[in-house]
Amino acid sequence: MPKFQGVDYYNIDALLSEDEILVRNTVREFVDDNVLPVIEKHNRAGTFPAHLIKQMAELGLFGATLPAKYGCAELNNVAYGLMMQELERGDSGIRSFASVQSGLVMFPVFAFGSEEQKDYWLPKLATGEKIGCFGLTEPDFGSNPGGMITHAEKKSGGYVLNGAKMWITNGTIADVAVVWAKLDGEIKGFLVEKGTKGYEAPEMHGKHSLRASVTSELVFQDCLIPGKNLLPKTGGLKSPLMCLSQARYGIAWGALGAAMACYDAALQYSLSRVQFDKPIASFQMTQEKLVYMVTEITKGQLLCLQLGRLKDQDRAKFTQICMAKRNNVYHALEIARTAREILGANGILDEYPVMRHAANLESVKTYEGTHEMHTLIIGEDITGIAAFN
């Protein structure tokens, strides 16, 4: 297949700065040269390409919007979004790693941590010397995180954690976990370090999706952590939800990357695949599918670009982030399925990226808030009526 040239039907590049385009093209080249050559092998084996972590750190992919004094790139949100777009064009698992490290670990340390915590953890997380994970979802509480059972008790010199978390990206390989637990009935954030007695993070196996990503359980059994590991500015469910908004923003952009990969594969295939003495791109039904794909990608690009500009002005609402995540992941999955149809039987082969993206997007549609939950969040925002119960 020819080298990926991007999908830009509305000349959206004209709305980007030179720096934003440079960032995107740099990550695009990284994905072409380092991710795509190895990702199918890791997807088959169910392993994460950990050798990419150092290279990703050197590109400034971790905590990219955070201040330079912590070793971060201090980019704007549009540049960060374009990074996530290109990473997910490689694989959702690669983007998930970067999203968790940035939006779900570095952001809460920056937003809710003490100066001591920020000075110690952020530079190490930025360089990839330390890896983090985010523990909110529990075996019995996904869409209702406020029902969490994991709890902390104040003890002499620290806190004792008991409970469990589930579906945790990076968990097994993480050096530190940002764990949410109830302390005297209020949700608080804690930093739990690898090797702490009473803390285990077994990897989950048997996945048909996100196979090139580490997914884990976190188990806390009388796990004593120092008092200094409480994130002091956390309080209530609002704190972890703020982190999820950061991650969902990256997902909205990332889903576009997966959609672009599938559209590009389908377009190139349809131009070269000959049936009835002509390329299948000449058939009306194939063109209708391609038009659907490029239209939804373009709409998603415009949605993300405006959202990024609002975020850079500190004017983005969390409901607007929900809309972008909901819309872009939904259509990315439909685009992946449509691309598989165009490729026919070849669409199930890992010679093409389509089936891998489709399987990954099934998970992306569910995590960080299901499609249905985002529907209800936006519904309440526009009507003023909560329909959750």
C-alpha positions in Angstrom: 0.0 0.0 0.0 1.2 3.6 -0.7 2.4 5.6 2.3 -0.4 7.3 4.2 -0.9 10.9 3.1 -3.6 11.9 5.5 -7.4 12.5 5.0 -8.3 16.2 4.6 -11.3 16.6 2.3 -12.1 20.1 3.7 -8.5 21.5 3.7 -8.5 21.5 7.5 -4.7 21.8 7.4 -5.2 25.4 6.5 -6.7 25.9 10.0 -3.7 24.5 11.7 -0.5 26.3 12.7 2.8 25.3 11.4 3.8 23.9 14.8 0.6 21.8 14.9 1.3 20.4 11.5 4.9 19.7 12.4 3.9 17.8 15.5 1.3 15.8 13.6 3.7 14.9 10.8 6.4 14.0 13.3 4.2 11.5 15.1 2.8 10.3 11.7 6.3 9.4 10.6 7.0 7.7 14.0 3.9 5.5 13.5 4.8 4.7 9.9 8.4 3.8 10.8 8.0 2.2 14.3 4.5 1.2 15.0 3.1 -0.3 11.8 6.0 -2.6 11.1 5.5 -4.4 14.5 1.9 -3.9 15.6 0.3 -7.0 13.9 2.9 -9.3 15.4 2.2 -7.9 18.9 -1.6 -8.0 18.3 -1.3 -11.7 17.4 0.8 -12.5 20.4 -1.2 -10.3 22.8 1.8 -8.3 23.9 2.5 -4.6 24.3 5.5 -3.2 22.3 7.2 -1.8 25.3 10.3 -0.9 23.3 8.3 2.0 21.9 7.9 3.8 25.3 11.3 5.5 25.3 10.8 6.7 21.7 7.4 8.0 22.6 8.8 9.9 25.5 11.6 11.4 23.4 8.9 12.7 21.0 7.2 14.5 24.0 4.1 12.4 23.8 3.6 12.1 27.6 1.9 15.0 29.4 2.4 17.0 26.2 0.2 19.9 27.4 1.8 20.2 30.9 4.5 22.9 31.8 8.0 22.6 30.5 9.4 22.9 34.0 8.3 19.3 34.6 10.1 18.1 31.4 6.9 18.3 29.3 6.4 19.7 25.8 3.9 22.4 26.9 1.9 22.1 23.6 -1.6 23.3 23.0 -4.5 20.9 23.1 -4.9 20.8 19.3 -1.3 19.6 18.9 -1.9 17.0 21.6 -5.1 15.8 19.9 -3.2 15.4 16.6 -0.7 13.3 18.4 -3.4 11.0 19.7 -4.9 10.8 16.2 -1.7 9.5 14.7 -1.0 7.1 17.5 -4.4 5.5 17.1 -3.9 5.3 13.4 -1.2 2.9 14.5 -3.3 1.1 17.1 -5.8 1.9 19.9 -3.5 0.2 22.4 -0.6 2.5 21.6 -2.8 5.6 22.0 -4.4 4.1 25.1 -0.9 3.9 26.7 -0.2 7.5 26.0 -3.7 8.7 27.0 -3.4 6.9 30.4 0.1 8.2 31.0 -0.9 11.7 30.1 -4.6 12.3 30.9 -5.2 9.8 33.7 -1.9 9.8 35.6 0.1 13.0 34.9 -2.9 15.2 34.8 -4.3 14.2 38.3 -0.8 14.5 39.7 -0.5 18.0 38.2 -4.1 19.1 39.1 -4.5 17.5 42.5 -1.0 16.7 43.7 1.3 18.5 46.2 4.4 20.3 44.9 6.5 17.5 46.2 4.4 14.9 44.3 4.6 17.0 41.1 8.3 17.6 41.3 9.0 13.9 41.8 6.6 12.1 39.5 5.9 14.3 36.5 9.5 14.5 35.1 9.8 10.7 35.6 6.5 10.0 33.9 7.4 12.5 31.1 10.6 10.6 30.2 8.9 7.2 30.5 11.3 6.3 33.4 8.1 5.6 35.4 4.8 4.2 34.0 1.4 5.0 35.5 -2.1 3.6 35.5 -5.5 4.8 36.7 -7.7 2.8 39.0 -11.3 3.8 39.0 -13.5 1.1 37.4 -14.3 -1.9 39.7 -15.6 -5.4 38.9 -19.1 -4.3 39.9 -19.0 -0.6 39.2 -18.3 0.7 35.7 -20.8 3.3 34.6 -21.6 4.0 38.2 -18.2 4.9 39.7 -19.7 6.6 42.7 -20.8 3.1 43.9 -17.2 2.0 44.4 -16.4 -0.4 47.2 -12.6 0.3 47.4 -12.0 2.2 50.6 -9.2 3.7 52.6 -8.9 3.9 56.4 -6.6 6.4 58.2 -4.0 4.7 60.2 -0.9 5.9 62.0 1.5 7.1 59.3 -0.7 6.6 56.4 -3.8 4.8 54.9 -4.9 1.2 54.5 -6.5 0.4 51.2 -8.9 -2.5 50.6 -10.7 -3.3 47.4 -10.2 -4.1 43.7 -10.2 -2.4 40.3 -10.8 -3.9 36.9 -10.0 -3.2 33.2 -6.9 -1.1 34.1 -4.7 -0.1 31.1 -1.0 -0.4 31.9 -1.7 -1.9 35.4 0.7 -4.8 35.4 3.6 -2.7 34.1 2.9 0.5 36.0 5.3 1.9 38.6 2.5 3.9 40.2 -1.3 3.7 40.2 -3.6 6.6 40.7 -6.3 4.8 42.8 -9.7 6.2 43.7 -11.1 5.1 47.0 -13.6 6.2 49.6 -12.1 7.8 52.7 -14.8 8.4 55.4 -17.4 8.3 52.6 -15.6 10.8 50.3 -13.8 9.8 47.1 -10.1 10.6 47.3 -7.1 9.9 45.1 -4.0 8.0 46.2 -0.7 7.1 44.7 0.0 3.4 45.1 3.6 2.4 44.2 4.6 -0.9 42.7 5.9 -3.3 45.2 3.8 -2.0 48.1 2.8 -4.8 50.4 -0.8 -5.9 49.8 -0.9 -4.6 46.3 -1.0 -6.9 43.2 -1.7 -6.1 39.5 -2.3 -9.4 37.6 -2.7 -9.1 33.8 -6.0 -10.0 32.2 -5.7 -12.5 29.3 -8.1 -13.9 26.7 -9.0 -10.5 25.1 -10.2 -10.3 21.5 -9.7 -6.5 21.6 -6.9 -4.2 22.5 -4.5 -7.2 22.3 -1.4 -5.0 22.0 -2.3 -3.3 25.3 -1.7 -4.4 28.9 -5.1 -4.7 30.7 -5.0 -5.6 34.4 -6.8 -6.0 37.7 -5.6 -4.1 40.7 -6.1 -5.8 44.1 -5.6 -4.1 47.5 -5.6 -6.2 50.6 -4.7 -4.3 53.7 -2.4 -2.2 51.5 -0.6 0.4 53.7 0.5 3.5 51.8 2.3 6.5 53.3 0.3 9.6 54.2 2.2 11.6 51.7 0.7 9.5 48.9 -2.7 11.0 49.2 -3.4 13.5 46.4 -4.3 16.4 48.7 -6.5 18.4 46.3 -8.9 15.5 45.4 -12.4 15.4 46.8 -15.5 13.8 45.6 -16.4 12.1 42.3 -15.7 15.4 40.4 -11.9 14.7 40.7 -11.8 11.4 38.8 -14.4 12.7 36.3 -12.1 15.7 35.5 -9.4 13.2 34.6 -11.8 11.2 32.4 -12.5 14.4 30.5 -8.8 14.7 29.7 -8.7 11.1 28.5 -12.0 11.4 26.5 -10.6 14.4 24.6 -7.7 12.3 23.4 -10.0 9.4 22.5 -12.1 11.7 20.3 -9.1 12.6 18.3 -7.7 9.1 18.4 -10.8 7.5 17.0 -10.3 9.7 13.9 -6.9 8.1 13.4 -8.4 4.6 13.4 -11.1 5.7 11.0 -8.5 7.2 8.7 -6.5 4.0 8.6 -9.6 2.0 7.7 -10.8 4.5 5.1 -7.4 4.7 3.5 -7.0 0.9 3.4 -10.5 0.6 1.8 -9.9 3.4 -0.7 -6.6 1.9 -1.9 -8.0 -1.6 -2.0 -11.1 -0.5 -4.0 -8.9 1.2 -6.6 -6.7 -1.9 -7.1 -9.2 -4.7 -6.7 -10.7 -5.7 -10.1 -14.0 -7.5 -10.5 -16.1 -7.8 -13.6 -13.2 -6.2 -15.5 -13.1 -3.0 -13.6 -12.0 -1.8 -10.2 -14.6 -2.1 -7.5 -14.2 1.6 -6.8 -16.2 2.2 -10.0 -19.3 0.6 -8.5 -22.0 2.9 -7.1 -22.4 0.9 -3.8 -18.6 1.0 -3.1 -18.5 4.8 -3.8 -21.5 5.3 -1.4 -19.5 3.5 1.3 -16.4 5.6 0.7 -18.4 8.8 0.7 -19.9 7.9 4.0 -16.5 7.2 5.5 -14.8 10.4 4.3 -17.8 12.5 5.3 -17.9 11.2 8.8 -14.1 11.6 9.2 -14.4 15.2 8.0 -17.3 16.0 10.4 -15.3 14.4 13.2 -12.2 16.5 12.4 -14.2 19.7 12.5 -15.7 18.6 15.8 -12.3 17.9 17.4 -10.7 21.0 16.0 -13.3 23.4 17.5 -13.2 21.4 20.7 -9.4 21.8 20.9 -9.6 25.5 20.3 -12.3 25.8 23.0 -10.1 23.8 25.4 -7.1 26.0 24.7 -9.3 29.0 25.7 -10.5 27.1 28.8 -14.0 27.2 27.5 -14.7 23.6 26.6 -17.5 22.0 28.6 -17.2 18.3 29.6 -20.5 17.7 27.8 -18.9 18.9 24.6 -16.0 16.4 25.2 -18.6 13.7 25.7 -20.2 14.6 22.3 -16.9 14.3 20.5 -16.0 11.0 22.1 -19.5 9.6 21.5 -19.7 10.7 17.9 -16.2 9.9 16.7 -15.9 6.5 18.2 -19.3 5.4 17.0 -18.5 6.5 13.4 -15.0 5.1 13.6 -16.4 1.7 14.4 -19.0 1.9 11.6 -16.2 3.0 9.2 -14.1 0.0 10.3 -17.0 -2.3 9.6 -17.7 -0.7 6.3 -14.1 -1.0 5.3 -14.2 -4.7 6.1 -17.1 -5.0 3.7 -15.2 -3.3 0.9 -12.2 -5.6 1.4 -14.5 -8.7 1.4 -12.8 -11.8 2.7 -9.4 -10.0 2.7 -10.8 -7.7 5.4 -10.3 -10.4 8.0 -6.6 -10.8 7.3 -4.0 -9.0 9.3 -2.3 -8.1 6.1 -4.7 -5.1 6.4 -5.4 -3.1 9.6 -9.1 -3.1 9.3 -10.2 -6.0 11.5 -7.7 -5.1 14.3 -9.1 -1.5 14.4 -12.7 -2.8 14.4 -12.0 -5.1 17.3 -10.1 -2.4 19.2 -12.9 0.2 18.6 -15.4 -2.2 20.2 -13.5 -1.6 23.5 -13.0 2.1 22.9 -16.7 2.6 22.4 -17.2 1.1 25.9 -14.4 2.5 28.0 -14.1 6.1 29.4 -17.9 6.2 29.3 -20.2 4.0 27.2 -22.0 5.4 24.1 -25.2 5.2 26.1 -23.9 7.0 29.1 -22.6 9.9 27.0 -26.0 10.0 25.3 -27.6 10.5 28.7 -25.1 13.1 29.8 -25.7 15.2 26.7 -29.4 14.6 27.0 -29.5 16.0 30.5 -27.4 19.0 29.4 -29.8 20.0 26.6 -33.1 19.2 28.4 -32.2 19.9 32.0 -33.7 16.5 32.8 -31.6 13.6 34.2 -32.7 10.3 32.6 -30.2 8.0 34.3 -32.7 6.2 36.5 
